[in-house]
Amino acid sequence: TGAQGIQGATGATGAQGIQGVTGATGATGAQGIQGITGATGATGAQGIQGITGATGATGAQGIQGVTGATGATGAQGIQGVTGAIGATGAQGIQGATGATGTTGAQGIQGVTGATGATGAQGIQGVTGATGATGAQGITGATGATGSQGIQGITGATGATGSQGIQGITGATGTTGAQGIQGITGATGATGAQGIQGVTGATGATGAQGIQGVTGATGATGAQGIQGVTGATGATGSQGIQGITGATGDTGAQGIQGVTGATGATGAQGIQGVTGVGIPQTLSISDHDITLSDGGGTVTVPDDTIYNTDGTLTGNRTMTMGAFFMNFDSAANSRSTITLQRTNNANESGIGFQNSGGNYDAAISLESGADSGGLNFYSGGNPTTASTITETLSLHNDNQIEFSQYGAGTPLFLDNSPVYFLGVQNDGDVVEIDPSTIGTDDQNASEVPLVTNVDVNEGAVTTPTLETNVEEVIQAIAPITSKAARVFYPPSIEIDASVNGTFSINLYTMYTAQFGSPTAVSAGAPLTVPLYDADDLYYYVTFADPNVFNTTPGAMTITADGVLTYTIIGQPADFNTLINVVFVVK
């Protein structure tokens, strides 16, 4: 046999043979393992509520469950306003009078004081015309109630003596001086209860007190027997379809199912005509592919967008790992070129390198499904884009963050800023010369209150509400400048049994009682707030002139509250008054 001849060029491809009969479809492979379900998309807006169907008939009452333990009683609500007092009921029948107690022994007769001469009666002055009633003044704030004075010990009640025979009434003698008060006799036994009077009409219900704190729910009682289920009400009409929520991220690809059995091979197509063998040569030069044979050369240029300019005839997607670049051919679109990530946990963006290979700047989409802010980085010259310092962040809630400001440390000490940045109504950021900004001449009447409030008409049925700062100041100034600064110190005892000059420290008496209360309400501080001695002015507004020397200069008070007084007589009934008032400076 001779040497193998040169391989002839491959003949032209014969005409396509008749399509063989399609083989039977192989059995479907087993279902692959279910991929991980993607995160659920955000819930669409709630559709309009459908009309409520008619309520089904109520089922028979189940057997009453055991009553659960009563929950703890909630805290007492604030005392409601006391309702008007109802009309007084008719007087009950008078109970029988109790037996009169034994009369106590007569007290020792006091020495009769000399009776002063009665002054002549002055001539009655002409009664002046009644003046017009003045307008009602603003009600001052109620001063703090002084603490209760120490209760004196009540003497035992003496037994009432038996009634002596009524003597003949003698001529009235001169009234002697008041004898020393005898010891009060013991109270007689209470008479029998009179017949119950008719109940008076119920007074109007007071305003509802503030709701007390709800007590803890008692334990649930045992479940009663299930009542018969009532007939199902008619189904309400379908509500309007809510807006479809955003599609959740695609779950990971499930494991590939088992490949189905290969279908039977179709019948062999008709044999094509054998081509004439012609030698061919295939070569590549500068991305172009050239095919040569004995009859000529065919060159296929590599004119893809990777090597030469060209035109995309439709939408395109380039894939690189977990990221895509999409080209959108829509005529009017914000997404002509789109960078898409398949995992929101990954940050994606564009970096800018200099000639040295380091990164000067970058733009990225934040990681996270809902954060989605666009961040700009321009700080530093690192070798990796992930370490460039963030400069500006545009959040997806329309907020702008200058990331390197607000820490209290000036970043640009070599600059002397002389302009402001401002935002116009249409959102434009503009430069402002501070010298062109006028001063703020807003006054108190131009500052509205968040919530209108009544300051000085608490007892008025329909008070006028203050609506701005000026109105509040004008309404409250007469109160705070006068009545609100005045208060009474706590009650104290002054010994007036002996004449002479004495001193007492009003300030220390005040701090002793206010600083150490005998009892406090639940949740209250243990002490009443105290003023310093030099925060107060001290006044005596009245003193009994029969007991105290009230001539000008006889009674003095130091700046820190020490009262010096002179006793000139004893009280006729063992009690008298001296009023002390404190005023906050």
C-alpha distance (Angstrom), angle and dihedral (degrees) to the residues before:
residue distance angle dihedral
T1 . . .
G2 3.78 . .
A3 3.82 124.2 .
Q4 3.74 116.3 -74.6
G5 3.73 109.8 -87.1
I6 3.84 121.4 -125.5
Q7 3.75 110.9 -79.4
G8 3.71 108.6 -94.2
A9 3.78 119.0 -127.5
T10 3.72 112.6 -91.1
G11 3.73 110.6 -95.6
A12 3.76 120.5 -119.0
T13 3.74 112.3 -80.0
G14 3.73 111.4 -90.2
A15 3.76 121.4 -120.3
Q16 3.78 114.5 -76.4
G17 3.75 111.1 -86.9
I18 3.77 118.5 -121.8
Q19 3.77 110.0 -78.1
G20 3.78 110.2 -95.3
V21 3.79 118.0 -124.9
T22 3.79 110.0 -84.3
G23 3.76 111.4 -106.5
A24 3.77 119.9 -120.7
T25 3.80 112.7 -84.4
G26 3.76 112.0 -100.6
A27 3.78 119.3 -118.9
T28 3.80 113.7 -81.3
G29 3.79 111.7 -97.0
A30 3.78 119.9 -115.6
Q31 3.79 114.5 -80.1
G32 3.81 111.6 -91.3
I33 3.81 118.2 -119.6
Q34 3.80 110.1 -78.3
G35 3.82 111.0 -95.3
I36 3.81 118.3 -123.2
T37 3.75 108.6 -81.6
G38 3.81 111.9 -109.1
A39 3.78 120.2 -119.0
T40 3.78 111.4 -77.5
G41 3.77 113.0 -101.9
A42 3.78 119.6 -116.9
T43 3.80 111.9 -76.1
G44 3.78 112.5 -100.4
A45 3.77 120.1 -117.8
Q46 3.80 113.2 -76.7
G47 3.79 112.4 -93.2
I48 3.78 118.1 -123.0
Q49 3.78 109.9 -78.4
G50 3.77 112.3 -96.5
I51 3.79 118.4 -126.5
T52 3.76 109.0 -82.9
G53 3.76 112.2 -109.3
A54 3.77 119.9 -121.1
T55 3.77 112.0 -81.5
G56 3.76 113.5 -105.0
A57 3.78 119.5 -121.2
T58 3.77 112.6 -78.4
G59 3.79 112.7 -102.3
A60 3.78 120.5 -122.8
Q61 3.78 113.7 -76.8
G62 3.79 111.9 -93.1
I63 3.80 119.2 -129.4
Q64 3.78 110.0 -77.8
G65 3.81 110.6 -95.4
V66 3.79 120.2 -131.4
T67 3.78 109.1 -80.6
G68 3.80 111.0 -105.7
A69 3.78 121.0 -125.0
T70 3.77 111.9 -80.6
G71 3.80 112.2 -100.5
A72 3.77 119.8 -120.6
T73 3.79 112.6 -79.2
G74 3.80 111.3 -100.6
A75 3.77 120.3 -118.8
Q76 3.82 113.7 -76.5
G77 3.79 110.4 -92.4
I78 3.80 119.0 -125.3
Q79 3.81 110.4 -75.8
G80 3.76 109.7 -91.4
V81 3.82 119.2 -128.4
T82 3.79 109.3 -79.0
G83 3.76 111.3 -105.5
A84 3.80 120.6 -123.6
I85 3.81 112.6 -77.4
G86 3.77 111.7 -100.6
A87 3.79 120.3 -121.3
T88 3.81 113.5 -77.5
G89 3.77 112.2 -99.7
A90 3.78 120.8 -120.2
Q91 3.80 115.0 -76.5
G92 3.79 112.1 -91.0
I93 3.80 119.7 -126.4
Q94 3.79 110.7 -77.4
G95 3.79 111.1 -98.1
A96 3.79 118.6 -128.4
T97 3.80 113.3 -82.3
G98 3.77 112.5 -105.6
A99 3.80 119.5 -121.6
T100 3.78 112.5 -83.0
G101 3.77 113.4 -108.2
T102 3.80 123.0 -124.6
T103 3.80 113.3 -80.2
G104 3.78 112.3 -109.0
A105 3.79 121.7 -122.1
Q106 3.82 115.4 -82.2
G107 3.81 112.8 -98.3
I108 3.80 119.1 -118.2
Q109 3.79 111.1 -79.9
G110 3.80 110.6 -108.0
V111 3.79 119.3 -131.4
T112 3.77 109.1 -90.2
G113 3.80 110.6 -116.4
A114 3.77 119.1 -137.7
T115 3.76 110.3 -93.6
G116 3.78 112.5 -120.7
A117 3.78 117.7 -128.3
T118 3.76 112.3 -95.0
G119 3.77 112.0 -117.3
A120 3.78 119.1 -124.6
Q121 3.77 114.7 -92.3
G122 3.81 110.7 -102.8
I123 3.79 119.5 -128.0
Q124 3.74 111.4 -90.2
G125 3.82 109.0 -104.6
V126 3.78 120.3 -130.8
T127 3.74 109.5 -92.2
G128 3.79 109.7 -113.5
A129 3.78 121.8 -130.4
T130 3.75 113.2 -89.3
G131 3.78 110.7 -100.3
A132 3.78 120.8 -126.4
T133 3.76 112.8 -89.4
G134 3.77 110.0 -99.2
A135 3.77 120.4 -123.5
Q136 3.75 114.4 -88.7
G137 3.79 108.8 -90.5
I138 3.78 120.8 -133.1
T139 3.75 108.2 -85.4
G140 3.76 108.3 -109.4
A141 3.77 120.5 -132.3
T142 3.79 111.4 -89.8
G143 3.77 110.9 -101.7
A144 3.75 119.1 -122.8
T145 3.80 111.8 -85.5
G146 3.75 111.6 -112.1
S147 3.76 116.7 -119.2
Q148 3.80 116.5 -92.9
G149 3.79 114.2 -91.8
I150 3.78 118.2 -119.8
Q151 3.80 110.1 -80.2
G152 3.79 113.7 -116.5
I153 3.81 116.3 -126.9
T154 3.79 110.7 -97.4
G155 3.77 112.5 -128.5
A156 3.78 118.6 -125.0
T157 3.80 113.4 -93.0
G158 3.79 111.4 -111.4
A159 3.79 119.5 -130.1
T160 3.79 113.6 -97.9
G161 3.83 111.1 -112.7
S162 3.79 120.8 -128.5
Q163 3.77 116.0 -88.6
G164 3.82 111.6 -95.4
I165 3.81 122.2 -140.2
Q166 3.74 110.1 -80.2
G167 3.80 107.5 -101.1
I168 3.77 125.1 -149.8
T169 3.69 109.2 -82.5
G170 3.78 108.2 -106.7
A171 3.73 126.4 -151.1
T172 3.73 112.2 -75.9
G173 3.78 110.0 -97.9
T174 3.75 126.5 -149.8
T175 3.77 109.9 -73.3
G176 3.78 109.3 -104.4
A177 3.72 124.7 -143.2
Q178 3.76 114.5 -79.3
G179 3.79 110.1 -83.0
I180 3.77 121.6 -133.0
Q181 3.75 109.8 -77.1
G182 3.77 110.1 -94.4
I183 3.79 119.0 -129.6
T184 3.77 109.2 -87.0
G185 3.79 111.3 -106.4
A186 3.76 121.6 -123.0
T187 3.76 113.9 -84.8
G188 3.77 114.5 -100.5
A189 3.76 121.0 -116.0
T190 3.78 114.3 -77.7
G191 3.77 114.1 -102.6
A192 3.77 121.4 -116.7
Q193 3.78 115.7 -74.7
G194 3.80 112.1 -91.1
I195 3.76 120.4 -125.8
Q196 3.75 110.7 -75.5
G197 3.80 110.8 -93.2
V198 3.78 120.9 -128.9
T199 3.75 109.8 -80.5
G200 3.78 111.5 -104.8
A201 3.79 120.9 -123.5
T202 3.76 112.4 -80.6
G203 3.79 112.4 -99.3
A204 3.78 120.4 -121.0
T205 3.78 112.6 -78.3
G206 3.80 112.4 -98.7
A207 3.78 120.4 -119.9
Q208 3.77 113.5 -77.1
G209 3.79 111.4 -90.9
I210 3.81 118.9 -126.1
Q211 3.78 109.8 -77.2
G212 3.78 111.1 -93.0
V213 3.79 119.2 -127.4
T214 3.79 108.7 -81.0
G215 3.77 111.5 -107.6
A216 3.76 120.7 -122.5
T217 3.79 112.2 -79.8
G218 3.77 112.9 -102.0
A219 3.77 120.1 -120.6
T220 3.80 113.0 -76.6
G221 3.77 113.2 -101.3
A222 3.78 120.8 -122.4
Q223 3.80 114.2 -74.3
G224 3.78 112.5 -94.1
I225 3.78 119.7 -130.8
Q226 3.77 110.2 -74.9
G227 3.79 111.1 -95.6
V228 3.78 119.6 -133.0
T229 3.77 109.2 -80.9
G230 3.78 111.5 -108.8
A231 3.77 119.9 -126.2
T232 3.78 112.3 -81.2
G233 3.78 112.2 -102.0
A234 3.77 119.1 -121.5
T235 3.78 112.8 -81.3
G236 3.78 112.0 -101.9
S237 3.79 118.9 -121.1
Q238 3.78 115.4 -83.8
G239 3.82 112.5 -89.7
I240 3.79 118.5 -124.8
Q241 3.78 110.8 -78.9
G242 3.83 110.6 -95.5
I243 3.80 119.1 -125.8
T244 3.79 110.0 -84.0
G245 3.81 111.3 -105.3
A246 3.79 120.3 -121.6
T247 3.81 113.1 -80.4
G248 3.79 112.5 -99.6
D249 3.79 121.1 -122.4
T250 3.82 114.6 -75.8
G251 3.78 111.5 -97.9
A252 3.79 120.9 -120.7
Q253 3.83 115.3 -78.1
G254 3.79 111.4 -89.6
I255 3.80 119.3 -122.5
Q256 3.82 112.0 -78.3
G257 3.79 111.3 -94.7
V258 3.80 119.1 -122.0
T259 3.79 111.0 -81.5
G260 3.79 112.2 -107.2
A261 3.78 120.6 -118.8
T262 3.78 113.7 -81.7
G263 3.79 113.4 -102.6
A264 3.76 120.8 -116.6
T265 3.79 114.4 -78.4
G266 3.79 112.9 -101.1
A267 3.76 122.2 -120.6
Q268 3.77 116.2 -75.8
G269 3.80 113.7 -94.5
I270 3.79 121.0 -124.4
Q271 3.80 111.7 -76.1
G272 3.79 112.3 -102.3
V273 3.77 121.4 -127.8
T274 3.77 112.5 -85.2
G275 3.77 110.5 -111.0
V276 3.76 124.7 -132.1
G277 3.80 110.9 -100.3
I278 3.86 113.2 -113.9
P279 3.88 123.2 174.2
Q280 3.88 113.3 -114.4
T281 3.83 135.8 -171.0
L282 3.90 124.0 -154.1
S283 3.84 119.1 -161.1
I284 3.88 139.4 164.6
S285 3.82 123.6 -144.9
D286 3.83 125.1 173.3
H287 3.81 91.4 -18.5
D288 3.87 92.4 -50.8
I289 3.83 119.3 119.0
T290 3.89 116.8 -140.5
L291 3.85 126.2 -167.3
S292 3.84 116.6 -167.8
D293 3.80 131.5 -177.9
G294 3.76 136.6 162.8
G295 3.78 91.4 -78.7
G296 3.84 102.2 47.8
T297 3.83 148.9 -55.0
V298 3.86 130.8 -80.1
T299 3.83 118.1 -164.3
V300 3.83 121.9 -165.2
P301 3.83 109.0 -163.4
D302 3.84 117.7 -143.1
D303 3.80 94.7 -129.1
T304 3.80 99.0 158.9
I305 3.81 119.3 135.6
Y306 3.78 88.0 -97.6
N307 3.82 92.4 68.3
T308 3.78 111.1 18.3
D309 3.76 143.1 18.6
G310 3.76 114.5 -84.9
T311 3.77 147.2 144.6
L312 3.82 126.9 -99.0
T313 3.78 109.6 -136.5
G314 3.82 94.5 -159.5
N315 3.81 145.8 -3.0
R316 3.79 114.7 -44.7
T317 3.81 135.8 -167.1
M318 3.80 125.3 -158.9
T319 3.82 115.9 -161.7
M320 3.80 127.2 -153.3
G321 3.79 116.0 168.8
A322 3.81 109.1 -64.5
F323 3.82 94.0 -10.6
F324 3.79 134.4 79.0
M325 3.81 134.6 -162.5
N326 3.78 111.6 -152.7
F327 3.82 126.6 -163.9
D328 3.81 112.7 -155.9
S329 3.81 117.5 -162.0
A330 3.81 95.2 -162.6
A331 3.81 111.8 132.4
N332 3.81 94.5 -132.0
S333 3.79 113.4 28.4
R334 3.81 141.1 134.7
S335 3.80 88.3 -148.5
T336 3.81 104.1 57.2
I337 3.81 85.5 133.4
T338 3.84 116.1 22.4
L339 3.78 129.5 -174.3
Q340 3.81 106.7 -154.9
R341 3.79 129.5 -173.1
T342 3.79 123.9 -158.5
N343 3.82 95.2 -151.8
N344 3.81 119.8 49.3
A345 3.79 90.0 -156.5
N346 3.81 87.9 72.4
E347 3.81 123.2 80.5
S348 3.81 114.3 -133.5
G349 3.79 130.6 -169.1
I350 3.81 151.9 118.4
G351 3.81 123.8 -79.2
F352 3.82 129.8 -158.0
Q353 3.83 118.6 -145.6
N354 3.78 127.9 -167.1
S355 3.80 126.4 -139.5
G356 3.79 90.3 -85.6
G357 3.77 92.8 59.1
N358 3.81 94.9 -109.5
Y359 3.78 124.7 124.8
D360 3.80 118.7 -109.8
A361 3.80 97.8 173.4
A362 3.79 145.0 -3.2
I363 3.80 141.5 -173.4
S364 3.80 119.2 -150.0
L365 3.79 143.9 171.8
E366 3.80 109.9 -123.7
S367 3.77 119.5 -115.1
G368 3.79 118.0 -107.1
A369 3.80 132.5 73.2
D370 3.82 95.9 -107.3
S371 3.79 104.5 25.6
G372 3.80 95.5 68.5
G373 3.80 95.2 157.5
L374 3.80 120.2 160.0
N375 3.82 109.6 -126.9
F376 3.80 128.2 -161.8
Y377 3.81 119.6 -154.6
S378 3.81 124.4 -166.7
G379 3.79 107.4 142.2
G380 3.79 119.9 114.6
N381 3.81 134.1 -8.6
P382 3.83 104.0 -99.2
T383 3.78 128.7 164.9
T384 3.82 92.5 -122.5
A385 3.81 126.4 51.8
S386 3.83 91.8 -138.5
T387 3.83 91.7 70.1
I388 3.83 99.4 52.0
T389 3.81 111.1 118.8
E390 3.81 114.8 -108.5
T391 3.82 113.8 -116.4
L392 3.81 105.9 173.7
S393 3.80 135.2 12.1
L394 3.82 126.3 -164.3
H395 3.81 105.2 -160.5
N396 3.80 122.4 -152.4
D397 3.84 89.9 -118.8
N398 3.84 89.1 67.8
Q399 3.80 92.8 -102.1
I400 3.81 122.6 135.6
E401 3.81 120.2 -146.8
F402 3.81 124.7 -165.5
S403 3.77 94.3 -154.9
Q404 3.83 99.5 -160.0
Y405 3.84 97.2 47.8
G406 3.79 132.2 80.1
A407 3.81 98.0 47.8
G408 3.81 92.3 107.4
T409 3.80 94.7 -115.0
P410 3.84 117.1 109.6
L411 3.80 110.4 -125.0
F412 3.78 99.9 -169.4
L413 3.81 107.1 46.4
D414 3.80 91.8 159.4
N415 3.81 91.7 65.3
S416 3.78 130.4 78.7
P417 3.81 106.6 -156.5
V418 3.80 113.7 -149.4
Y419 3.81 100.7 168.5
F420 3.80 136.8 64.2
L421 3.79 129.7 -141.4
G422 3.80 115.3 -128.7
V423 3.81 136.0 -177.3
Q424 3.80 120.3 -131.8
N425 3.81 125.3 -147.2
D426 3.79 91.4 -95.3
G427 3.82 91.6 52.1
D428 3.82 97.6 -102.8
V429 3.81 114.1 147.6
V430 3.81 109.3 -135.2
E431 3.79 137.3 -179.5
I432 3.82 115.5 -112.6
D433 3.80 129.0 -161.0
P434 3.85 106.0 -140.2
S435 3.80 90.4 -143.9
T436 3.81 89.2 66.1
I437 3.80 93.4 57.4
G438 3.79 114.2 94.9
T439 3.80 122.8 -138.7
D440 3.80 119.3 -92.8
D441 3.79 104.0 -104.2
Q442 3.78 93.4 175.6
N443 3.79 112.2 141.7
A444 3.79 131.8 -157.9
S445 3.80 93.5 -92.4
E446 3.82 89.1 61.8
V447 3.81 94.9 56.2
P448 3.83 108.6 87.0
L449 3.78 123.3 -152.5
V450 3.79 118.9 -113.6
T451 3.82 88.2 -132.6
N452 3.80 122.1 18.6
V453 3.81 111.6 -122.7
D454 3.81 140.6 -174.6
V455 3.81 110.8 -123.7
N456 3.81 106.0 172.4
E457 3.81 111.4 18.8
G458 3.78 103.6 69.2
A459 3.83 93.8 144.3
V460 3.82 95.8 47.0
T461 3.82 116.4 103.2
T462 3.82 94.4 -140.1
P463 3.81 105.7 19.4
T464 3.78 124.4 -168.7
L465 3.81 107.9 -107.9
E466 3.79 120.2 -135.8
T467 3.84 110.4 -125.3
N468 3.82 105.4 -176.8
V469 3.79 140.7 30.2
E470 3.82 94.7 -98.5
E471 3.82 92.4 54.7
V472 3.80 91.0 50.0
I473 3.81 92.1 50.4
Q474 3.80 92.9 48.7
A475 3.80 92.4 47.1
I476 3.79 97.8 46.7
A477 3.82 100.1 36.7
P478 3.85 95.2 79.3
I479 3.80 88.8 51.6
T480 3.79 100.4 44.5
S481 3.79 94.5 40.2
K482 3.81 93.1 54.6
A483 3.77 127.4 5.3
A484 3.80 96.9 28.0
R485 3.82 90.4 58.4
V486 3.80 95.6 53.9
F487 3.80 123.8 81.9
Y488 3.81 139.4 156.3
P489 3.79 119.3 -116.8
P490 3.82 118.0 -130.9
S491 3.82 120.6 -76.0
I492 3.80 115.9 -90.8
E493 3.81 136.3 177.3
I494 3.82 123.8 -111.0
D495 3.82 117.5 -165.9
A496 3.81 107.9 -127.9
S497 3.80 97.7 166.8
V498 3.82 94.1 103.4
N499 3.80 128.8 45.0
G500 3.79 118.3 -122.7
T501 3.81 144.7 86.6
F502 3.81 118.6 -64.4
S503 3.84 141.0 167.6
I504 3.80 132.9 -140.1
N505 3.83 129.5 -177.7
L506 3.80 105.5 -126.8
Y507 3.82 92.9 -173.3
T508 3.82 95.5 55.0
M509 3.83 90.1 46.4
Y510 3.83 87.8 53.9
T511 3.82 95.1 48.2
A512 3.83 92.8 44.1
Q513 3.80 92.7 60.7
F514 3.81 101.4 31.3
G515 3.81 91.7 43.9
S516 3.85 94.8 50.9
P517 3.82 110.4 34.1
T518 3.80 117.8 -170.4
A519 3.82 90.8 -134.1
V520 3.80 137.4 3.0
S521 3.80 132.3 -160.6
A522 3.79 121.2 -105.8
G523 3.79 111.6 -74.2
A524 3.82 94.4 8.2
P525 3.85 122.9 129.7
L526 3.80 114.2 -97.8
T527 3.82 93.6 -117.3
V528 3.80 136.6 41.0
P529 3.84 112.9 -116.7
L530 3.81 108.6 -95.8
Y531 3.81 133.5 -150.7
D532 3.79 121.9 -138.6
A533 3.80 116.5 -109.1
D534 3.79 92.7 -108.2
D535 3.83 91.5 50.0
L536 3.82 90.5 71.7
Y537 3.79 142.7 67.4
Y538 3.84 115.1 -145.8
Y539 3.81 125.2 -144.1
V540 3.80 138.6 176.6
T541 3.82 103.9 -152.5
F542 3.83 96.5 -179.9
A543 3.80 139.4 7.2
D544 3.84 128.1 177.1
P545 3.86 103.6 -102.8
N546 3.82 90.1 -153.2
V547 3.81 90.1 61.4
F548 3.83 105.7 25.9
N549 3.79 129.3 47.4
T550 3.81 99.9 -116.5
T551 3.79 98.9 174.1
P552 3.82 111.2 128.1
G553 3.79 111.7 -80.2
A554 3.81 95.1 13.3
M555 3.83 92.9 98.9
T556 3.84 117.2 48.3
I557 3.83 137.5 177.8
T558 3.80 124.7 -160.0
A559 3.84 122.2 -137.3
D560 3.81 90.0 -101.7
G561 3.81 94.9 51.7
V562 3.83 107.5 -93.9
L563 3.83 109.2 148.1
T564 3.84 119.1 -155.5
Y565 3.83 115.0 -165.3
T566 3.83 140.4 165.6
I567 3.83 124.4 -133.8
I568 3.84 111.6 -145.8
G569 3.83 100.3 168.2
Q570 3.77 144.9 4.9
P571 3.83 124.3 -102.9
A572 3.82 112.9 -97.0
D573 3.83 93.4 -132.9
F574 3.81 98.8 27.2
N575 3.84 92.0 -98.5
T576 3.77 134.5 81.8
L577 3.79 138.8 156.6
I578 3.77 138.4 -108.3
N579 3.82 116.3 169.9
V580 3.82 119.9 -150.3
V581 3.82 123.0 -171.4
F582 3.81 129.5 -170.6
V583 3.82 121.3 -153.1
V584 3.80 122.5 -165.2
K585 3.79 110.2 -126.6
